[in-house]
Amino acid sequence: MMKQLNGKEVANTLDQEMMQRVSELKAKGIIPGLSVILVGDSGASSVYVRNKQKRAEKLGINFDLIHFESDVSQDTLLNKIEELNNDNTVDGFIVQLPLPDHINEDKVIKAIDSKKDVDGFSPENVGNLWIGQPNTLPATAAGILMMLDFYNIEIEGKNAVVIGRSNIVGKPVSAMLLERNATVTMTHSRTKNLPEVTSQADILIVAIGKAKFVKSNFVKEGAVVVDVGMDRDEEGKLCGDVDYDDVSSKTSYISPVPGGVGPMTITALMDQVITLAERR
Ligand code: GUN
């Protein structure tokens, strides 16, 4: 029987534990603080940031939105990052990606103090993850693992296949699955015979950014399928990278879009912010 990985429900449950941690911090006079830098107003990013703000407010985390126009100069942005690096009331901050073309994303990420890099994107934190000594973790990858753990899905010794090799999802989730003793295969747009590879997966993580890309021939009977996609189908309706109607009956667990990975990403981000505040 197929079961849904209901990220919304898991997030609501984990929120209760996080509220408890925030109130323990507040009893010690510490209020966790998250700042988010948003450049421009492009549709998806604004929605993601608004959702982060709502959740922070629910949990009692101080949220500060720093919003720049899309033509902001790189220097202005780098100066703001320097300011946040030195601000003791900010436990962590993120720069919402993607950035406009005139801004060098690598330079921006490298300017963030790794101790405040709550996205886990800085070279130091990426390295920490790959040597098995994680500091902060990229939120989407961490949220996926939290969701698998919530449903007691075994990872050790399983064949895990990841489709997509982005720095934001594919690479970090691969590292985290490897750390948990899965046998991990990283695949991407140039992988040959992709369905042949992915149909070996006990756990299939899909983060390729193509609407309904994964069909039933990609999936082994009984597999756990996690869909990281946020796409639009031909009719403009929100959908994932997995063709849910084609695939779901073959799976043991599958995450829907929306209501799967999305809410868990925010949960993981908030968890990291609280963890940084606990380290103060
Ligand atoms: N854009 C899409 N996902 C993310 C994320 O996890 N962090 C940041 N900073 N930007 C994103």
Boltz pocket constraint, residues with backbone or C-beta under 6 A from the ligand:
constraints:
  - pocket:
      binder: B
      contacts: [[A, 94], [A, 95], [A, 96], [A, 97], [A, 98], [A, 119], [A, 139], [A, 140], [A, 168]]
      max_distance: 6.0
